């Protein structure tokens, strides 16, 4: 789970969209789909890892983000 889920936002349900096998936040990277950050970050610490959004076709990324937000409107990315 990502830090967003652990901190009481609830289960995010992000599967990584159509480009990742699992949510990257669960593997220590910021997820461009659900926009959650790794659970390993301390409170107030900035994410300095790779920007996975730069590696994904913007149209695919936007489609995956929209699908995640429609399925989980309570989530704050």
Phi, psi and omega per residue, in radians:
X1 nan 2.693 3.109
X2 -1.551 2.947 -3.123
X3 -1.051 -0.576 3.124
X4 -1.068 -0.710 -3.136
X5 -1.259 -0.752 -3.102
X6 -1.132 -0.561 -3.054
X7 -1.441 0.240 3.003
X8 1.781 0.132 3.110
X9 -1.383 -0.199 -3.114
X10 1.699 3.036 3.140
X11 -1.197 2.174 -3.068
X12 -1.334 -0.514 3.106
X13 1.274 0.196 -3.128
X14 -1.321 2.225 3.113
X15 -1.778 0.079 -3.112
X16 1.634 0.121 3.137
X17 1.170 -2.670 -3.089
X18 -1.582 0.018 -3.073
X19 -2.000 -0.266 3.133
X20 -2.097 2.635 3.106
X21 -1.325 -0.559 3.111
X22 -2.486 2.905 3.086
X23 -1.057 2.142 -3.138
X24 -1.016 -0.469 3.134
X25 -1.100 -0.500 3.116
X26 -1.283 -0.211 3.139
X27 -1.966 0.233 3.057
X28 1.627 0.213 3.128
X29 -2.131 2.652 3.087
X30 -1.228 2.336 -3.087
X31 -1.582 2.124 3.117
X32 -1.332 -0.206 -3.138
X33 -1.481 -1.023 -3.137
X34 -1.586 -0.180 3.118
X35 1.119 0.471 3.055
X36 -1.604 2.746 -3.090
X37 -1.950 2.852 -3.056
X38 -1.097 2.564 3.133
X39 -1.190 -0.269 -3.096
X40 -1.329 -0.219 -3.128
X41 -1.291 2.400 3.063
X42 -1.363 2.823 3.129
X43 -0.954 2.170 3.100
X44 1.445 -0.101 3.139
X45 -1.325 2.379 -3.131
X46 -1.490 2.499 3.088
X47 -1.314 2.253 -3.113
X48 -2.146 0.191 -3.120
X49 -1.362 -3.019 -3.119
X50 -1.163 2.571 3.101
X51 -1.581 1.691 -3.095
X52 -1.135 -0.428 -3.139
X53 -1.083 -0.479 3.126
X54 -1.213 -0.343 -3.086
X55 -1.632 -0.113 -3.039
X56 -1.920 2.459 3.053
X57 -0.976 2.199 -3.086
X58 -0.968 -0.611 3.137
X59 -1.170 -0.718 3.116
X60 -1.170 -0.761 3.137
X61 -1.072 -0.768 -3.140
X62 -1.139 -0.669 3.094
X63 -1.104 -0.772 3.131
X64 -1.161 -0.699 3.102
X65 -1.102 -0.778 3.141
X66 -1.101 -0.702 3.129
X67 -1.148 -0.718 3.115
X68 -1.115 -0.836 -3.107
X69 -1.119 -0.604 3.099
X70 -1.205 -0.637 -3.124
X71 -1.385 -0.421 -3.075
X72 -2.369 1.181 -3.078
X73 -1.116 -0.332 -3.121
X74 -1.379 -0.247 -3.099
X75 -1.338 2.442 3.068
X76 -1.893 1.981 -3.102
X77 -1.465 nan nan
